[in-house]
Amino acid sequence: MASTAANPLAAYGQFVKVEPAVAHFRGVEPGQRHVLTFTVNNTSMRGRRVRFVPPRSPAFTLRVDNDVEIAPGMKLRADLYFESDQAVDFHDQLVVLVGRSEGEMEQITVPVSALQPCARMELETSLTFGKVVHQTSVTRQLIVRNTGERPGTINFAPSTGANKFNVQPASGVVDAGKERRLKVEFEADHLGRAEAELAVTVDGGSGPELLRVGADVVVQTLELRGEDGAPLTSLDLGPVYCGLRKAVKVHVVNSGPTPVNFSMSKVVNADAAPVEGEDAAGPIFVSPLMGALAAGASMEISAIFAPPKAPRPAKGYVATASEAESDEKFGRKAHTTEYGIEVTFTLTLHPTPYTLHPTPYTYTLHLHLHLHLHLHLHPDPAPAPAP
């Protein structure tokens, strides 16, 4: 069945308001009669003379008490009829004249159309993906509504260029009065701004001609920052005495556009000198070792260095008289041994569900730790030789 639709907005002039501002007879078929009502409201403080100029096409007929005076606040009603034996679309206009022919006239034009039954596709003609991680594939939803009286097929052409945009499915039927949810896919193969215009066609109806899409392709980054907020690539915990511990707070910051999971693992530098009797990585701890970060979020990480207690004092040292005189309380002065240990903490950015390639991103933090061993040797005087 045919329907009559009108734009709900009114057309305002200097003295009157005309409703509707745009009128459409939709779904018209040969031999059927349709009617739409117009009103003209006098919004001024004095009487105004109003005259209608009907559409030129004989398929439209206007019925109104034409060329009459309207008192302030009063309305004039007019009925516009459409009827035709031809199965074609009509486009015309209705003109409202306010004033007197011998004086100043105000003119308000109202577009009028009569459309055959067909599919009419409506959709957002601009779609942005925002920031997208390099070498990933992401999707956005696109809703297509058919406001017409007939089913129709909508078609989307893929983009051409370095970064690929395409709609899935590229072609699909949308029933009259229904909607269909499609997916717009984007493959972020190249860094920088990506934009495209996808050509749109509708079989058996009308719709927009273009779908404009865009995205900013960026690198997903995970940063380590010190307590002062400055970027951190190495951390020197300084001297730490055996049996004591030292902790430093750092922050892992997700400066990329997507949520990420991260984990840390300790890897001892093969060139570092190990501590005798100890696992070189043993005294070094990081907590927590893993976590999840939303886009723009940060997490506090503790880097802890806790070297083992000093070895037991050596025994059996024989001191001569001259050495004993120079050693306070018959003891040797403390000797300090320094070992340099480099430990690598690898942050692994696990792929998200949208990641195109399974290879994870990795970031390393090198902790340069100094281990100081203080050895105090106590002499045990030897027995006097036999005479």
C-alpha positions as CSV (number, residue, x, y, z in Angstrom):
1,M,0.0,0.0,0.0
2,A,1.3,3.5,-0.8
3,S,2.2,5.9,1.9
4,T,2.5,9.7,2.3
5,A,5.4,11.0,4.2
6,A,6.5,14.5,5.0
7,N,9.5,16.2,6.6
8,P,8.4,17.0,10.2
9,L,10.3,20.4,10.2
10,A,8.4,23.5,9.2
11,A,9.4,26.2,6.8
12,Y,9.6,29.7,8.5
13,G,9.2,33.0,6.7
14,Q,9.2,36.5,8.1
15,F,5.5,36.4,8.8
16,V,4.2,32.8,8.5
17,K,5.1,29.2,9.2
18,V,4.4,26.5,6.6
19,E,4.1,22.9,7.5
20,P,5.5,20.6,6.2
21,A,8.7,22.0,4.8
22,V,9.2,19.1,2.4
23,A,6.5,16.7,1.2
24,H,6.8,13.3,-0.4
25,F,4.2,10.9,-1.8
26,R,5.9,7.5,-1.5
27,G,5.0,4.2,-2.9
28,V,2.5,5.7,-5.4
29,E,1.1,3.3,-8.0
30,P,-0.9,4.1,-11.2
31,G,-4.5,4.8,-10.6
32,Q,-4.2,5.5,-6.9
33,R,-5.1,8.8,-5.3
34,H,-3.2,10.3,-2.4
35,V,-3.6,13.5,-0.3
36,L,-1.4,15.6,1.9
37,T,-2.5,18.5,4.0
38,F,-0.5,21.8,4.3
39,T,-1.1,24.5,7.0
40,V,0.0,28.2,6.9
41,N,0.1,29.9,10.3
42,N,0.3,33.7,10.6
43,T,3.0,34.3,13.2
44,S,3.0,38.1,12.9
45,M,1.0,40.8,14.8
46,R,-1.2,41.8,11.9
47,G,-3.3,40.2,9.2
48,R,-1.4,38.7,6.2
49,R,-2.7,37.8,2.7
50,V,-1.7,34.3,1.6
51,R,-1.8,32.8,-1.9
52,F,-0.8,29.3,-3.0
53,V,0.9,28.6,-6.4
54,P,0.2,24.8,-7.1
55,P,2.7,22.4,-8.7
56,R,2.9,22.6,-12.5
57,S,2.4,18.9,-13.1
58,P,-1.3,18.0,-13.8
59,A,-0.8,14.9,-11.5
60,F,-1.0,17.3,-8.5
61,T,-4.2,19.1,-7.6
62,L,-4.5,21.8,-4.9
63,R,-7.7,22.5,-3.0
64,V,-7.7,25.7,-0.9
65,D,-9.5,28.9,-0.3
66,N,-6.8,30.8,-2.2
67,D,-5.7,34.4,-1.9
68,V,-7.2,35.1,1.5
69,E,-6.4,37.3,4.5
70,I,-5.2,35.4,7.7
71,A,-5.7,37.1,11.0
72,P,-2.7,37.0,13.6
73,G,-2.4,33.5,15.1
74,M,-4.8,31.9,12.6
75,K,-4.1,29.1,10.1
76,L,-5.0,28.4,6.5
77,R,-5.4,24.8,5.4
78,A,-4.7,23.4,1.9
79,D,-5.0,19.8,0.6
80,L,-2.7,18.6,-2.1
81,Y,-3.8,15.5,-4.1
82,F,-1.8,13.3,-6.4
83,E,-3.0,10.8,-8.9
84,S,-1.4,9.5,-12.1
85,D,-1.8,6.6,-14.6
86,Q,2.0,6.6,-15.3
87,A,4.4,4.5,-13.3
88,V,7.1,7.2,-13.0
89,D,8.5,9.5,-10.3
90,F,7.3,13.1,-10.1
91,H,9.3,16.0,-8.7
92,D,7.7,19.5,-8.4
93,Q,7.2,22.3,-6.0
94,L,4.5,24.2,-4.1
95,V,4.9,28.0,-3.6
96,V,3.4,30.1,-0.8
97,L,3.2,33.8,-1.4
98,V,2.6,36.2,1.6
99,G,1.7,39.9,1.0
100,R,0.0,41.9,-1.6
101,S,0.8,42.1,-5.3
102,E,1.2,45.8,-5.1
103,G,3.6,45.7,-2.2
104,E,6.4,43.6,-0.8
105,M,5.9,39.8,-1.3
106,E,7.4,37.0,0.7
107,Q,7.9,33.6,-1.0
108,I,8.3,30.2,0.6
109,T,9.0,27.2,-1.6
110,V,8.1,23.6,-0.6
111,P,9.6,20.7,-2.6
112,V,7.0,18.1,-3.5
113,S,7.6,14.6,-5.0
114,A,5.7,11.4,-5.8
115,L,7.8,8.3,-5.9
116,Q,7.2,4.8,-7.2
117,P,7.6,1.9,-4.8
118,C,11.3,1.0,-4.5
119,A,14.0,0.3,-2.0
120,R,15.5,3.3,-0.2
121,M,18.7,2.6,1.6
122,E,19.9,4.7,4.6
123,L,23.2,4.5,6.3
124,E,26.0,6.5,7.9
125,T,28.0,7.9,5.0
126,S,31.1,8.5,7.2
127,L,32.9,5.9,9.3
128,T,36.1,6.4,11.3
129,F,38.2,3.7,12.9
130,G,40.2,6.1,15.1
131,K,43.7,4.9,16.0
132,V,44.5,1.4,14.8
133,V,47.7,-0.7,15.7
134,H,50.0,-1.3,12.8
135,Q,49.7,-4.7,11.1
136,T,46.4,-5.6,12.7
137,S,43.0,-6.1,11.2
138,V,39.9,-4.4,12.8
139,T,36.2,-4.2,12.1
140,R,33.4,-1.7,12.6
141,Q,29.7,-2.3,12.3
142,L,27.6,-0.6,9.6
143,I,23.8,-0.6,9.8
144,V,21.9,-0.3,6.5
145,R,18.1,0.5,6.8
146,N,15.6,0.1,3.9
147,T,12.9,2.7,4.4
148,G,11.3,2.0,1.0
149,E,8.4,-0.2,0.0
150,R,10.4,-2.8,-1.9
151,P,13.4,-5.0,-1.1
152,G,16.7,-4.0,-2.7
153,T,20.3,-5.0,-3.0
154,I,23.1,-2.8,-1.8
155,N,26.6,-3.1,-3.1
156,F,29.9,-1.8,-1.8
157,A,33.2,-1.6,-3.9
158,P,36.5,-2.3,-2.0
159,S,39.1,0.5,-1.6
160,T,42.3,0.7,-3.6
161,G,45.5,1.7,-2.0
162,A,48.1,0.7,0.6
163,N,45.6,0.2,3.5
164,K,42.6,-1.9,2.5
165,F,39.0,-1.1,3.5
166,N,36.1,-3.4,2.5
167,V,32.6,-4.2,3.5
168,Q,31.5,-7.8,4.3
169,P,29.3,-8.9,2.7
170,A,30.1,-6.7,-0.2
171,S,26.6,-7.2,-1.6
172,G,23.4,-8.0,0.2
173,V,19.6,-7.8,0.1
174,V,17.7,-5.6,2.6
175,D,13.9,-6.2,2.9
176,A,11.5,-3.3,2.9
177,G,11.2,-1.8,6.3
178,K,14.1,-3.8,7.7
179,E,17.7,-3.3,8.6
180,R,20.9,-5.3,8.1
181,R,24.2,-5.1,10.0
182,L,27.3,-5.3,7.9
183,K,31.0,-5.3,8.8
184,V,33.6,-2.8,7.5
185,E,37.1,-4.4,7.7
186,F,40.4,-2.5,7.7
187,E,43.9,-4.0,7.4
188,A,46.4,-1.6,8.8
189,D,49.5,-2.5,6.7
190,H,51.1,0.9,6.5
191,L,51.7,3.6,9.2
192,G,50.0,7.0,8.9
193,R,46.6,8.3,7.9
194,A,44.4,6.1,5.8
195,E,41.3,7.3,4.0
196,A,39.1,5.9,1.2
197,E,35.8,6.4,-0.5
198,L,33.8,3.2,-1.1
199,A,31.4,3.4,-4.0
200,V,27.8,2.4,-3.1
201,T,25.1,1.3,-5.5
202,V,21.5,0.1,-4.9
203,D,19.8,-2.3,-7.3
204,G,16.1,-1.5,-7.5
205,G,16.2,1.6,-5.4
206,S,18.1,4.6,-4.2
207,G,20.7,5.4,-1.5
208,P,24.0,7.2,-0.9
209,E,26.7,7.0,-3.6
210,L,29.7,7.0,-1.3
211,L,30.8,5.6,2.1
212,R,33.8,7.6,3.4
213,V,36.1,5.7,5.8
214,G,39.3,6.7,7.6
215,A,41.8,5.5,10.2
216,D,45.1,6.5,11.8
217,V,47.6,3.6,11.8
218,V,50.0,3.8,14.8
219,V,52.6,1.6,16.6
220,Q,51.4,-0.1,19.7
221,T,53.9,0.9,22.5
222,L,54.4,-0.2,26.0
223,E,56.7,2.1,28.0
224,L,58.7,1.8,31.2
225,R,58.9,5.0,33.2
226,G,60.6,6.0,36.4
227,E,58.9,7.5,39.4
228,D,59.5,10.9,37.9
229,G,57.6,9.9,34.8
230,A,60.6,10.0,32.5
231,P,61.2,7.1,30.0
232,L,63.3,4.3,31.5
233,T,65.7,2.1,29.5
234,S,68.0,1.0,32.3
235,L,67.9,1.0,36.1
236,D,70.9,1.2,38.4
237,L,70.1,0.1,41.9
238,G,73.6,1.2,43.2
239,P,75.5,-0.5,46.0
240,V,73.5,-3.1,48.0
241,Y,75.1,-4.8,51.0
242,C,74.8,-8.5,51.5
243,G,71.9,-9.5,53.5
244,L,70.0,-6.3,52.8
245,R,67.5,-5.4,50.0
246,K,66.7,-2.5,47.9
247,A,63.5,-1.8,45.9
248,V,62.7,0.7,43.2
249,K,59.3,1.6,41.8
250,V,58.8,1.8,38.1
251,H,55.7,2.1,36.0
252,V,54.6,0.1,32.9
253,V,52.5,2.4,30.7
254,N,50.3,1.4,27.8
255,S,50.7,4.4,25.5
256,G,49.0,2.5,22.6
257,P,45.3,2.6,21.4
258,T,44.3,-0.9,22.5
259,P,44.2,-2.9,25.8
260,V,47.2,-5.2,26.2
261,N,48.4,-8.1,28.5
262,F,52.1,-8.1,29.5
263,S,54.5,-10.4,31.2
264,M,58.1,-10.1,32.5
265,S,60.8,-12.8,32.4
266,K,64.4,-12.7,33.7
267,V,67.2,-13.5,31.4
268,V,70.8,-13.3,32.6
269,N,73.3,-11.7,30.4
270,A,75.7,-14.4,29.2
271,D,78.7,-12.0,29.5
272,A,78.0,-11.0,33.1
273,A,80.2,-12.4,35.9
274,P,78.1,-14.7,38.1
275,V,78.3,-14.5,41.9
276,E,80.2,-17.5,43.2
277,G,77.9,-20.1,44.8
278,E,74.8,-18.2,43.8
279,D,72.5,-18.1,40.8
280,A,73.3,-14.8,39.2
281,A,69.5,-14.1,38.7
282,G,68.6,-15.4,42.2
283,P,68.8,-12.1,44.2
284,I,66.7,-10.1,41.7
285,F,62.9,-10.0,41.8
286,V,60.2,-8.1,40.0
287,S,56.6,-7.9,41.2
288,P,54.1,-8.4,39.6
289,L,55.5,-10.4,36.7
290,M,52.3,-10.0,34.6
291,G,49.2,-7.9,34.2
292,A,46.7,-6.3,31.9
293,L,46.5,-2.6,30.9
294,A,43.8,-0.7,29.2
295,A,44.7,1.9,26.6
296,G,46.4,4.8,28.3
297,A,46.6,3.0,31.7
298,S,49.7,2.3,33.8
299,M,50.7,-0.2,36.6
300,E,53.4,0.1,39.3
301,I,56.1,-2.5,39.2
302,S,58.7,-3.1,42.0
303,A,62.3,-4.0,41.0
304,I,63.9,-5.7,44.1
305,F,67.6,-6.6,44.6
306,A,68.3,-8.7,47.7
307,P,71.9,-10.2,47.6
308,P,72.6,-13.1,50.0
309,K,74.3,-12.7,53.3
310,A,78.1,-12.4,53.3
311,P,80.2,-15.6,53.5
312,R,81.5,-16.8,56.8
313,P,84.7,-15.2,58.0
314,A,87.9,-17.0,56.9
315,K,90.0,-18.8,59.5
316,G,93.6,-19.9,59.9
317,Y,95.2,-16.6,59.0
318,V,98.6,-16.2,60.6
319,A,99.6,-12.7,61.4
320,T,103.2,-11.6,62.0
321,A,104.1,-9.2,64.7
322,S,104.5,-6.3,62.3
323,E,101.2,-7.1,60.6
324,A,99.5,-7.4,64.0
325,E,100.7,-4.0,65.0
326,S,99.2,-2.4,61.8
327,D,95.9,-4.3,62.1
328,E,93.5,-3.0,64.7
329,K,92.5,-5.9,67.1
330,F,94.6,-8.3,65.1
331,G,92.3,-8.1,62.1
332,R,92.6,-7.3,58.5
333,K,90.7,-4.4,57.1
334,A,87.5,-5.1,55.2
335,H,87.9,-5.8,51.5
336,T,85.1,-5.0,49.0
337,T,84.5,-7.2,45.9
338,E,82.1,-5.8,43.3
339,Y,80.3,-8.0,40.8
340,G,78.4,-6.5,37.8
341,I,75.2,-8.4,36.9
342,E,73.0,-7.4,34.0
343,V,69.5,-8.9,34.1
344,T,67.0,-8.5,31.2
345,F,63.3,-8.2,31.9
346,T,61.4,-8.9,28.7
347,L,57.9,-7.4,28.4
348,T,55.8,-9.4,26.0
349,L,52.7,-7.8,24.5
350,H,50.3,-10.6,23.8
351,P,48.3,-10.4,20.6
352,T,44.8,-9.2,21.0
353,P,41.8,-10.9,19.2
354,Y,42.2,-8.4,16.4
355,T,45.9,-9.1,15.8
356,L,46.6,-10.0,12.2
357,H,50.0,-11.6,12.9
358,P,50.7,-13.9,15.8
359,T,54.2,-12.6,16.6
360,P,54.1,-10.7,19.9
361,Y,55.7,-7.4,20.5
362,T,58.6,-7.5,23.0
363,Y,60.2,-4.7,25.0
364,T,63.3,-5.2,27.2
365,L,64.4,-3.4,30.4
366,H,68.1,-3.9,31.4
367,L,68.7,-3.7,35.1
368,H,72.4,-3.0,35.8
369,L,72.9,-4.2,39.4
370,H,76.1,-3.9,41.5
371,L,76.7,-6.5,44.2
372,H,79.2,-5.6,46.9
373,L,80.6,-8.3,49.1
374,H,82.4,-7.1,52.2
375,L,84.8,-9.7,53.6
376,H,86.3,-9.2,57.1
377,L,89.1,-11.7,57.8
378,H,89.7,-12.5,61.5
379,P,93.2,-13.9,62.4
380,D,93.6,-17.1,64.4
381,P,97.2,-16.9,66.0
382,A,99.2,-20.0,65.2
383,P,100.9,-21.9,68.1
384,A,104.6,-21.0,68.7
385,P,107.1,-23.3,66.9
386,A,108.8,-26.0,69.1
387,P,112.3,-25.0,70.3
